[in-house]
């Protein structure tokens, strides 16, 4: 049986420094429904600390975070 496909949105916060990436992510998360995901591209290394904290405080799940060249790619899901 096929599962329901979760909607995925994307946000690129490259070039922004703390706290702007989290503020922009928070704004997008408010538009998502339970189960939907947000893919994030960031360049600020503080996102490695800020995003897991944000997820814990905002009822979201960090799916993955990986560093690739000059950017950090992440995906979170609304719980």
PyMOL Python script that loads the backbone (N, CA, C, O; Angstrom):
from pymol import cmd

cmd.read_pdbstr("""\
ATOM      1  N   UNK A   1       0.844  -1.173   0.000  1.00  0.00           N
ATOM      2  CA  UNK A   1       0.000   0.000   0.000  1.00  0.00           C
ATOM      3  C   UNK A   1       0.889   1.236   0.000  1.00  0.00           C
ATOM      4  O   UNK A   1       1.934   1.260   0.649  1.00  0.00           O
ATOM      5  N   UNK A   2       0.467   2.255  -0.729  1.00  0.00           N
ATOM      6  CA  UNK A   2       1.263   3.468  -0.851  1.00  0.00           C
ATOM      7  C   UNK A   2       0.953   4.434   0.273  1.00  0.00           C
ATOM      8  O   UNK A   2      -0.205   4.601   0.657  1.00  0.00           O
ATOM      9  N   UNK A   3       2.003   5.080   0.809  1.00  0.00           N
ATOM     10  CA  UNK A   3       1.835   6.080   1.857  1.00  0.00           C
ATOM     11  C   UNK A   3       1.490   7.433   1.261  1.00  0.00           C
ATOM     12  O   UNK A   3       1.617   7.646   0.055  1.00  0.00           O
ATOM     13  N   UNK A   4       1.062   8.327   2.102  1.00  0.00           N
ATOM     14  CA  UNK A   4       0.744   9.678   1.671  1.00  0.00           C
ATOM     15  C   UNK A   4       2.056  10.440   1.471  1.00  0.00           C
ATOM     16  O   UNK A   4       2.932  10.419   2.335  1.00  0.00           O
ATOM     17  N   UNK A   5       2.179  11.104   0.340  1.00  0.00           N
ATOM     18  CA  UNK A   5       3.369  11.902   0.065  1.00  0.00           C
ATOM     19  C   UNK A   5       3.310  13.193   0.874  1.00  0.00           C
ATOM     20  O   UNK A   5       2.324  13.927   0.804  1.00  0.00           O
ATOM     21  N   UNK A   6       4.341  13.467   1.627  1.00  0.00           N
ATOM     22  CA  UNK A   6       4.411  14.694   2.405  1.00  0.00           C
ATOM     23  C   UNK A   6       4.883  15.834   1.521  1.00  0.00           C
ATOM     24  O   UNK A   6       5.812  15.680   0.729  1.00  0.00           O
ATOM     25  N   UNK A   7       4.241  16.964   1.666  1.00  0.00           N
ATOM     26  CA  UNK A   7       4.608  18.162   0.937  1.00  0.00           C
ATOM     27  C   UNK A   7       5.963  18.656   1.447  1.00  0.00           C
ATOM     28  O   UNK A   7       6.213  18.666   2.652  1.00  0.00           O
ATOM     29  N   UNK A   8       6.834  19.067   0.520  1.00  0.00           N
ATOM     30  CA  UNK A   8       8.147  19.567   0.887  1.00  0.00           C
ATOM     31  C   UNK A   8       8.313  20.980   0.330  1.00  0.00           C
ATOM     32  O   UNK A   8       8.095  21.218  -0.858  1.00  0.00           O
ATOM     33  N   UNK A   9       8.696  21.904   1.190  1.00  0.00           N
ATOM     34  CA  UNK A   9       9.021  23.266   0.773  1.00  0.00           C
ATOM     35  C   UNK A   9      10.520  23.444   0.917  1.00  0.00           C
ATOM     36  O   UNK A   9      11.187  22.683   1.617  1.00  0.00           O
ATOM     37  N   UNK A  10      11.037  24.456   0.248  1.00  0.00           N
ATOM     38  CA  UNK A  10      12.463  24.749   0.293  1.00  0.00           C
ATOM     39  C   UNK A  10      12.678  26.186   0.724  1.00  0.00           C
ATOM     40  O   UNK A  10      11.879  27.070   0.415  1.00  0.00           O
ATOM     41  N   UNK A  11      13.774  26.408   1.447  1.00  0.00           N
ATOM     42  CA  UNK A  11      14.179  27.760   1.810  1.00  0.00           C
ATOM     43  C   UNK A  11      15.701  27.839   1.741  1.00  0.00           C
ATOM     44  O   UNK A  11      16.407  26.955   2.226  1.00  0.00           O
ATOM     45  N   UNK A  12      16.181  28.897   1.140  1.00  0.00           N
ATOM     46  CA  UNK A  12      17.617  29.143   1.051  1.00  0.00           C
ATOM     47  C   UNK A  12      17.924  30.384   1.882  1.00  0.00           C
ATOM     48  O   UNK A  12      17.544  31.496   1.517  1.00  0.00           O
ATOM     49  N   UNK A  13      18.609  30.184   2.995  1.00  0.00           N
ATOM     50  CA  UNK A  13      18.976  31.298   3.870  1.00  0.00           C
ATOM     51  C   UNK A  13      20.488  31.550   3.807  1.00  0.00           C
ATOM     52  O   UNK A  13      21.086  32.080   4.743  1.00  0.00           O
ATOM     53  N   UNK A  14      21.080  31.161   2.694  1.00  0.00           N
ATOM     54  CA  UNK A  14      22.509  31.380   2.480  1.00  0.00           C
ATOM     55  C   UNK A  14      22.814  32.873   2.529  1.00  0.00           C
ATOM     56  O   UNK A  14      22.064  33.699   2.009  1.00  0.00           O
ATOM     57  N   UNK A  15      23.926  33.193   3.165  1.00  0.00           N
ATOM     58  CA  UNK A  15      24.355  34.580   3.246  1.00  0.00           C
ATOM     59  C   UNK A  15      23.831  35.322   4.459  1.00  0.00           C
ATOM     60  O   UNK A  15      24.310  36.412   4.772  1.00  0.00           O
ATOM     61  N   UNK A  16      22.859  34.750   5.143  1.00  0.00           N
ATOM     62  CA  UNK A  16      22.312  35.371   6.349  1.00  0.00           C
ATOM     63  C   UNK A  16      23.002  34.802   7.580  1.00  0.00           C
ATOM     64  O   UNK A  16      23.332  33.617   7.626  1.00  0.00           O
ATOM     65  N   UNK A  17      23.216  35.645   8.563  1.00  0.00           N
ATOM     66  CA  UNK A  17      23.817  35.223   9.826  1.00  0.00           C
ATOM     67  C   UNK A  17      22.767  35.212  10.932  1.00  0.00           C
ATOM     68  O   UNK A  17      21.716  35.845  10.829  1.00  0.00           O
ATOM     69  N   UNK A  18      23.085  34.475  11.990  1.00  0.00           N
ATOM     70  CA  UNK A  18      22.232  34.352  13.166  1.00  0.00           C
ATOM     71  C   UNK A  18      21.803  35.736  13.656  1.00  0.00           C
ATOM     72  O   UNK A  18      22.647  36.622  13.789  1.00  0.00           O
ATOM     73  N   UNK A  19      20.542  35.937  13.922  1.00  0.00           N
ATOM     74  CA  UNK A  19      19.435  34.986  14.060  1.00  0.00           C
ATOM     75  C   UNK A  19      18.525  34.910  12.834  1.00  0.00           C
ATOM     76  O   UNK A  19      17.490  34.245  12.877  1.00  0.00           O
ATOM     77  N   UNK A  20      18.898  35.587  11.737  1.00  0.00           N
ATOM     78  CA  UNK A  20      18.011  35.694  10.571  1.00  0.00           C
ATOM     79  C   UNK A  20      17.601  34.330   9.997  1.00  0.00           C
ATOM     80  O   UNK A  20      16.418  34.153   9.706  1.00  0.00           O
ATOM     81  N   UNK A  21      18.505  33.355   9.816  1.00  0.00           N
ATOM     82  CA  UNK A  21      18.056  32.074   9.257  1.00  0.00           C
ATOM     83  C   UNK A  21      16.912  31.432  10.059  1.00  0.00           C
ATOM     84  O   UNK A  21      15.932  30.966   9.480  1.00  0.00           O
ATOM     85  N   UNK A  22      17.042  31.411  11.380  1.00  0.00           N
ATOM     86  CA  UNK A  22      15.999  30.795  12.205  1.00  0.00           C
ATOM     87  C   UNK A  22      14.702  31.596  12.126  1.00  0.00           C
ATOM     88  O   UNK A  22      13.619  31.010  12.108  1.00  0.00           O
ATOM     89  N   UNK A  23      14.792  32.901  12.080  1.00  0.00           N
ATOM     90  CA  UNK A  23      13.581  33.729  11.961  1.00  0.00           C
ATOM     91  C   UNK A  23      12.864  33.452  10.645  1.00  0.00           C
ATOM     92  O   UNK A  23      11.636  33.369  10.616  1.00  0.00           O
ATOM     93  N   UNK A  24      13.614  33.311   9.562  1.00  0.00           N
ATOM     94  CA  UNK A  24      13.003  33.012   8.256  1.00  0.00           C
ATOM     95  C   UNK A  24      12.410  31.597   8.251  1.00  0.00           C
ATOM     96  O   UNK A  24      11.322  31.379   7.717  1.00  0.00           O
ATOM     97  N   UNK A  25      13.125  30.644   8.842  1.00  0.00           N
ATOM     98  CA  UNK A  25      12.623  29.269   8.938  1.00  0.00           C
ATOM     99  C   UNK A  25      11.339  29.237   9.760  1.00  0.00           C
ATOM    100  O   UNK A  25      10.374  28.572   9.385  1.00  0.00           O
ATOM    101  N   UNK A  26      11.329  29.948  10.870  1.00  0.00           N
ATOM    102  CA  UNK A  26      10.150  29.997  11.738  1.00  0.00           C
ATOM    103  C   UNK A  26       8.935  30.532  10.982  1.00  0.00           C
ATOM    104  O   UNK A  26       7.825  30.029  11.155  1.00  0.00           O
ATOM    105  N   UNK A  27       9.140  31.539  10.155  1.00  0.00           N
ATOM    106  CA  UNK A  27       8.045  32.125   9.375  1.00  0.00           C
ATOM    107  C   UNK A  27       7.452  31.097   8.401  1.00  0.00           C
ATOM    108  O   UNK A  27       6.233  31.016   8.247  1.00  0.00           O
ATOM    109  N   UNK A  28       8.315  30.316   7.749  1.00  0.00           N
ATOM    110  CA  UNK A  28       7.837  29.299   6.808  1.00  0.00           C
ATOM    111  C   UNK A  28       7.145  28.165   7.551  1.00  0.00           C
ATOM    112  O   UNK A  28       6.097  27.689   7.113  1.00  0.00           O
ATOM    113  N   UNK A  29       7.717  27.725   8.672  1.00  0.00           N
ATOM    114  CA  UNK A  29       7.136  26.624   9.454  1.00  0.00           C
ATOM    115  C   UNK A  29       5.699  26.933   9.856  1.00  0.00           C
ATOM    116  O   UNK A  29       4.862  26.031   9.900  1.00  0.00           O
ATOM    117  N   UNK A  30       5.405  28.186  10.145  1.00  0.00           N
ATOM    118  CA  UNK A  30       4.046  28.575  10.535  1.00  0.00           C
ATOM    119  C   UNK A  30       3.035  28.314   9.424  1.00  0.00           C
ATOM    120  O   UNK A  30       1.840  28.201   9.698  1.00  0.00           O
ATOM    121  N   UNK A  31       3.492  28.215   8.171  1.00  0.00           N
ATOM    122  CA  UNK A  31       2.592  27.980   7.040  1.00  0.00           C
ATOM    123  C   UNK A  31       2.421  26.494   6.724  1.00  0.00           C
ATOM    124  O   UNK A  31       1.583  26.125   5.902  1.00  0.00           O
ATOM    125  N   UNK A  32       3.217  25.643   7.377  1.00  0.00           N
ATOM    126  CA  UNK A  32       3.171  24.202   7.095  1.00  0.00           C
ATOM    127  C   UNK A  32       2.213  23.473   8.024  1.00  0.00           C
ATOM    128  O   UNK A  32       1.945  23.909   9.144  1.00  0.00           O
ATOM    129  N   UNK A  33       1.713  22.365   7.533  1.00  0.00           N
ATOM    130  CA  UNK A  33       0.832  21.514   8.323  1.00  0.00           C
ATOM    131  C   UNK A  33       1.614  20.320   8.854  1.00  0.00           C
ATOM    132  O   UNK A  33       2.723  20.033   8.403  1.00  0.00           O
ATOM    133  N   UNK A  34       1.024  19.641   9.806  1.00  0.00           N
ATOM    134  CA  UNK A  34       1.633  18.459  10.415  1.00  0.00           C
ATOM    135  C   UNK A  34       2.059  17.470   9.321  1.00  0.00           C
ATOM    136  O   UNK A  34       1.282  17.158   8.418  1.00  0.00           O
ATOM    137  N   UNK A  35       3.284  16.991   9.414  1.00  0.00           N
ATOM    138  CA  UNK A  35       3.802  16.019   8.464  1.00  0.00           C
ATOM    139  C   UNK A  35       4.561  16.634   7.303  1.00  0.00           C
ATOM    140  O   UNK A  35       5.325  15.937   6.635  1.00  0.00           O
ATOM    141  N   UNK A  36       4.371  17.918   7.046  1.00  0.00           N
ATOM    142  CA  UNK A  36       5.067  18.565   5.943  1.00  0.00           C
ATOM    143  C   UNK A  36       6.519  18.823   6.319  1.00  0.00           C
ATOM    144  O   UNK A  36       6.870  18.915   7.495  1.00  0.00           O
ATOM    145  N   UNK A  37       7.352  18.937   5.290  1.00  0.00           N
ATOM    146  CA  UNK A  37       8.789  19.080   5.494  1.00  0.00           C
ATOM    147  C   UNK A  37       9.319  20.368   4.887  1.00  0.00           C
ATOM    148  O   UNK A  37       8.726  20.946   3.977  1.00  0.00           O
ATOM    149  N   UNK A  38      10.454  20.796   5.420  1.00  0.00           N
ATOM    150  CA  UNK A  38      11.128  21.988   4.930  1.00  0.00           C
ATOM    151  C   UNK A  38      12.599  21.644   4.707  1.00  0.00           C
ATOM    152  O   UNK A  38      13.294  21.234   5.637  1.00  0.00           O
ATOM    153  N   UNK A  39      13.075  21.816   3.459  1.00  0.00           N
ATOM    154  CA  UNK A  39      14.486  21.641   3.144  1.00  0.00           C
ATOM    155  C   UNK A  39      15.149  23.005   3.240  1.00  0.00           C
ATOM    156  O   UNK A  39      14.623  24.003   2.749  1.00  0.00           O
ATOM    157  N   UNK A  40      16.302  23.031   3.876  1.00  0.00           N
ATOM    158  CA  UNK A  40      16.984  24.281   4.191  1.00  0.00           C
ATOM    159  C   UNK A  40      18.417  24.244   3.668  1.00  0.00           C
ATOM    160  O   UNK A  40      19.124  23.245   3.803  1.00  0.00           O
ATOM    161  N   UNK A  41      18.823  25.361   3.066  1.00  0.00           N
ATOM    162  CA  UNK A  41      20.224  25.568   2.699  1.00  0.00           C
ATOM    163  C   UNK A  41      20.688  26.801   3.454  1.00  0.00           C
ATOM    164  O   UNK A  41      20.053  27.854   3.388  1.00  0.00           O
ATOM    165  N   UNK A  42      21.799  26.671   4.175  1.00  0.00           N
ATOM    166  CA  UNK A  42      22.324  27.780   4.973  1.00  0.00           C
ATOM    167  C   UNK A  42      23.845  27.818   4.850  1.00  0.00           C
ATOM    168  O   UNK A  42      24.477  26.821   4.500  1.00  0.00           O
ATOM    169  N   UNK A  43      24.422  28.981   5.141  1.00  0.00           N
ATOM    170  CA  UNK A  43      25.879  29.111   5.144  1.00  0.00           C
ATOM    171  C   UNK A  43      26.414  29.481   6.529  1.00  0.00           C
ATOM    172  O   UNK A  43      27.610  29.344   6.788  1.00  0.00           O
ATOM    173  N   UNK A  44      25.554  29.939   7.403  1.00  0.00           N
ATOM    174  CA  UNK A  44      25.970  30.319   8.754  1.00  0.00           C
ATOM    175  C   UNK A  44      26.222  29.057   9.583  1.00  0.00           C
ATOM    176  O   UNK A  44      25.295  28.275   9.791  1.00  0.00           O
ATOM    177  N   UNK A  45      27.450  28.838  10.062  1.00  0.00           N
ATOM    178  CA  UNK A  45      27.736  27.630  10.838  1.00  0.00           C
ATOM    179  C   UNK A  45      26.923  27.513  12.124  1.00  0.00           C
ATOM    180  O   UNK A  45      26.792  26.416  12.667  1.00  0.00           O
ATOM    181  N   UNK A  46      26.381  28.610  12.617  1.00  0.00           N
ATOM    182  CA  UNK A  46      25.555  28.566  13.830  1.00  0.00           C
ATOM    183  C   UNK A  46      24.263  27.769  13.624  1.00  0.00           C
ATOM    184  O   UNK A  46      23.624  27.366  14.596  1.00  0.00           O
ATOM    185  N   UNK A  47      23.879  27.542  12.371  1.00  0.00           N
ATOM    186  CA  UNK A  47      22.667  26.760  12.099  1.00  0.00           C
ATOM    187  C   UNK A  47      22.801  25.347  12.675  1.00  0.00           C
ATOM    188  O   UNK A  47      21.801  24.717  13.017  1.00  0.00           O
ATOM    189  N   UNK A  48      24.038  24.853  12.781  1.00  0.00           N
ATOM    190  CA  UNK A  48      24.271  23.511  13.332  1.00  0.00           C
ATOM    191  C   UNK A  48      23.849  23.428  14.795  1.00  0.00           C
ATOM    192  O   UNK A  48      23.488  22.355  15.279  1.00  0.00           O
ATOM    193  N   UNK A  49      23.893  24.544  15.492  1.00  0.00           N
ATOM    194  CA  UNK A  49      23.464  24.603  16.887  1.00  0.00           C
ATOM    195  C   UNK A  49      22.017  25.079  16.977  1.00  0.00           C
ATOM    196  O   UNK A  49      21.211  24.518  17.719  1.00  0.00           O
ATOM    197  N   UNK A  50      21.700  26.124  16.209  1.00  0.00           N
ATOM    198  CA  UNK A  50      20.388  26.763  16.305  1.00  0.00           C
ATOM    199  C   UNK A  50      19.237  25.899  15.796  1.00  0.00           C
ATOM    200  O   UNK A  50      18.161  25.893  16.394  1.00  0.00           O
ATOM    201  N   UNK A  51      19.449  25.172  14.703  1.00  0.00           N
ATOM    202  CA  UNK A  51      18.345  24.398  14.121  1.00  0.00           C
ATOM    203  C   UNK A  51      17.885  23.252  15.022  1.00  0.00           C
ATOM    204  O   UNK A  51      16.679  23.101  15.216  1.00  0.00           O
ATOM    205  N   UNK A  52      18.784  22.437  15.583  1.00  0.00           N
ATOM    206  CA  UNK A  52      18.303  21.394  16.505  1.00  0.00           C
ATOM    207  C   UNK A  52      17.557  21.969  17.713  1.00  0.00           C
ATOM    208  O   UNK A  52      16.560  21.402  18.161  1.00  0.00           O
ATOM    209  N   UNK A  53      18.046  23.096  18.235  1.00  0.00           N
ATOM    210  CA  UNK A  53      17.364  23.754  19.360  1.00  0.00           C
ATOM    211  C   UNK A  53      15.988  24.241  18.935  1.00  0.00           C
ATOM    212  O   UNK A  53      15.009  24.055  19.658  1.00  0.00           O
ATOM    213  N   UNK A  54      15.909  24.866  17.760  1.00  0.00           N
ATOM    214  CA  UNK A  54      14.634  25.333  17.232  1.00  0.00           C
ATOM    215  C   UNK A  54      13.650  24.172  17.083  1.00  0.00           C
ATOM    216  O   UNK A  54      12.486  24.285  17.468  1.00  0.00           O
ATOM    217  N   UNK A  55      14.120  23.064  16.527  1.00  0.00           N
ATOM    218  CA  UNK A  55      13.245  21.900  16.328  1.00  0.00           C
ATOM    219  C   UNK A  55      12.704  21.392  17.658  1.00  0.00           C
ATOM    220  O   UNK A  55      11.518  21.087  17.776  1.00  0.00           O
ATOM    221  N   UNK A  56      13.558  21.304  18.639  1.00  0.00           N
ATOM    222  CA  UNK A  56      13.142  20.827  19.959  1.00  0.00           C
ATOM    223  C   UNK A  56      12.077  21.733  20.567  1.00  0.00           C
ATOM    224  O   UNK A  56      11.134  21.256  21.197  1.00  0.00           O
ATOM    225  N   UNK A  57      12.231  23.032  20.376  1.00  0.00           N
ATOM    226  CA  UNK A  57      11.308  23.999  20.969  1.00  0.00           C
ATOM    227  C   UNK A  57      10.051  24.236  20.126  1.00  0.00           C
ATOM    228  O   UNK A  57       9.080  24.816  20.611  1.00  0.00           O
ATOM    229  N   UNK A  58      10.068  23.792  18.872  1.00  0.00           N
ATOM    230  CA  UNK A  58       8.976  24.134  17.942  1.00  0.00           C
ATOM    231  C   UNK A  58       8.186  22.944  17.432  1.00  0.00           C
ATOM    232  O   UNK A  58       7.480  23.064  16.431  1.00  0.00           O
ATOM    233  N   UNK A  59       8.286  21.800  18.092  1.00  0.00           N
ATOM    234  CA  UNK A  59       7.540  20.621  17.685  1.00  0.00           C
ATOM    235  C   UNK A  59       7.849  20.210  16.247  1.00  0.00           C
ATOM    236  O   UNK A  59       6.951  19.905  15.462  1.00  0.00           O
ATOM    237  N   UNK A  60       9.141  20.211  15.924  1.00  0.00           N
ATOM    238  CA  UNK A  60       9.619  19.763  14.620  1.00  0.00           C
ATOM    239  C   UNK A  60      10.669  18.677  14.834  1.00  0.00           C
ATOM    240  O   UNK A  60      11.256  18.558  15.910  1.00  0.00           O
ATOM    241  N   UNK A  61      10.887  17.897  13.796  1.00  0.00           N
ATOM    242  CA  UNK A  61      11.888  16.832  13.856  1.00  0.00           C
ATOM    243  C   UNK A  61      12.976  17.136  12.834  1.00  0.00           C
ATOM    244  O   UNK A  61      12.682  17.396  11.667  1.00  0.00           O
ATOM    245  N   UNK A  62      14.223  17.104  13.267  1.00  0.00           N
ATOM    246  CA  UNK A  62      15.349  17.266  12.354  1.00  0.00           C
ATOM    247  C   UNK A  62      15.564  15.930  11.649  1.00  0.00           C
ATOM    248  O   UNK A  62      15.916  14.937  12.285  1.00  0.00           O
ATOM    249  N   UNK A  63      15.353  15.910  10.342  1.00  0.00           N
ATOM    250  CA  UNK A  63      15.497  14.681   9.557  1.00  0.00           C
ATOM    251  C   UNK A  63      16.970  14.430   9.243  1.00  0.00           C
ATOM    252  O   UNK A  63      17.472  13.323   9.435  1.00  0.00           O
ATOM    253  N   UNK A  64      17.652  15.455   8.765  1.00  0.00           N
ATOM    254  CA  UNK A  64      19.087  15.337   8.523  1.00  0.00           C
ATOM    255  C   UNK A  64      19.729  16.712   8.474  1.00  0.00           C
ATOM    256  O   UNK A  64      19.060  17.729   8.293  1.00  0.00           O
ATOM    257  N   UNK A  65      21.045  16.714   8.640  1.00  0.00           N
ATOM    258  CA  UNK A  65      21.856  17.918   8.480  1.00  0.00           C
ATOM    259  C   UNK A  65      23.214  17.459   7.973  1.00  0.00           C
ATOM    260  O   UNK A  65      23.860  16.609   8.586  1.00  0.00           O
ATOM    261  N   UNK A  66      23.644  18.024   6.854  1.00  0.00           N
ATOM    262  CA  UNK A  66      24.953  17.662   6.332  1.00  0.00           C
ATOM    263  C   UNK A  66      25.652  18.888   5.753  1.00  0.00           C
ATOM    264  O   UNK A  66      25.026  19.766   5.159  1.00  0.00           O
ATOM    265  N   UNK A  67      26.954  18.918   5.945  1.00  0.00           N
ATOM    266  CA  UNK A  67      27.786  20.009   5.457  1.00  0.00           C
ATOM    267  C   UNK A  67      28.276  19.632   4.063  1.00  0.00           C
ATOM    268  O   UNK A  67      28.799  18.538   3.853  1.00  0.00           O
ATOM    269  N   UNK A  68      28.102  20.548   3.115  1.00  0.00           N
ATOM    270  CA  UNK A  68      28.520  20.296   1.749  1.00  0.00           C
ATOM    271  C   UNK A  68      29.221  21.538   1.205  1.00  0.00           C
ATOM    272  O   UNK A  68      28.575  22.553   0.949  1.00  0.00           O
ATOM    273  N   UNK A  69      30.518  21.463   1.030  1.00  0.00           N
ATOM    274  CA  UNK A  69      31.333  22.592   0.558  1.00  0.00           C
ATOM    275  C   UNK A  69      31.115  23.808   1.454  1.00  0.00           C
ATOM    276  O   UNK A  69      31.496  23.790   2.625  1.00  0.00           O
ATOM    277  N   UNK A  70      30.510  24.855   0.916  1.00  0.00           N
ATOM    278  CA  UNK A  70      30.311  26.113   1.648  1.00  0.00           C
ATOM    279  C   UNK A  70      28.958  26.193   2.332  1.00  0.00           C
ATOM    280  O   UNK A  70      28.675  27.182   3.007  1.00  0.00           O
ATOM    281  N   UNK A  71      28.111  25.177   2.176  1.00  0.00           N
ATOM    282  CA  UNK A  71      26.755  25.279   2.719  1.00  0.00           C
ATOM    283  C   UNK A  71      26.382  24.080   3.592  1.00  0.00           C
ATOM    284  O   UNK A  71      27.035  23.036   3.577  1.00  0.00           O
ATOM    285  N   UNK A  72      25.317  24.274   4.344  1.00  0.00           N
ATOM    286  CA  UNK A  72      24.789  23.240   5.231  1.00  0.00           C
ATOM    287  C   UNK A  72      23.376  22.941   4.759  1.00  0.00           C
ATOM    288  O   UNK A  72      22.533  23.835   4.682  1.00  0.00           O
ATOM    289  N   UNK A  73      23.126  21.683   4.445  1.00  0.00           N
ATOM    290  CA  UNK A  73      21.818  21.253   3.956  1.00  0.00           C
ATOM    291  C   UNK A  73      21.095  20.495   5.066  1.00  0.00           C
ATOM    292  O   UNK A  73      21.656  19.599   5.697  1.00  0.00           O
ATOM    293  N   UNK A  74      19.851  20.871   5.287  1.00  0.00           N
ATOM    294  CA  UNK A  74      19.058  20.248   6.355  1.00  0.00           C
ATOM    295  C   UNK A  74      17.632  20.024   5.877  1.00  0.00           C
ATOM    296  O   UNK A  74      17.175  20.620   4.902  1.00  0.00           O
ATOM    297  N   UNK A  75      16.949  19.148   6.596  1.00  0.00           N
ATOM    298  CA  UNK A  75      15.518  18.951   6.366  1.00  0.00           C
ATOM    299  C   UNK A  75      14.859  18.740   7.719  1.00  0.00           C
ATOM    300  O   UNK A  75      15.351  17.983   8.556  1.00  0.00           O
ATOM    301  N   UNK A  76      13.739  19.424   7.918  1.00  0.00           N
ATOM    302  CA  UNK A  76      12.969  19.267   9.136  1.00  0.00           C
ATOM    303  C   UNK A  76      11.525  18.935   8.783  1.00  0.00           C
ATOM    304  O   UNK A  76      11.055  19.248   7.690  1.00  0.00           O
ATOM    305  N   UNK A  77      10.830  18.301   9.715  1.00  0.00           N
ATOM    306  CA  UNK A  77       9.431  17.923   9.529  1.00  0.00           C
ATOM    307  C   UNK A  77       8.607  18.443  10.696  1.00  0.00           C
ATOM    308  O   UNK A  77       9.017  18.365  11.854  1.00  0.00           O
ATOM    309  N   UNK A  78       7.434  18.977  10.366  1.00  0.00           N
ATOM    310  CA  UNK A  78       6.502  19.448  11.383  1.00  0.00           C
ATOM    311  C   UNK A  78       5.824  18.239  12.005  1.00  0.00           C
ATOM    312  O   UNK A  78       5.288  17.390  11.292  1.00  0.00           O
ATOM    313  N   UNK A  79       5.844  18.156  13.320  1.00  0.00           N
ATOM    314  CA  UNK A  79       5.199  17.034  14.029  1.00  0.00           C
ATOM    315  C   UNK A  79       3.779  17.378  14.434  1.00  0.00           C
ATOM    316  O   UNK A  79       3.092  16.554  15.038  1.00  0.00           O
TER     317      UNK A  79
END
""", "prot")
cmd.dss("prot")
cmd.show_as("cartoon", "prot")
cmd.util.cbc("prot")
cmd.orient("prot")
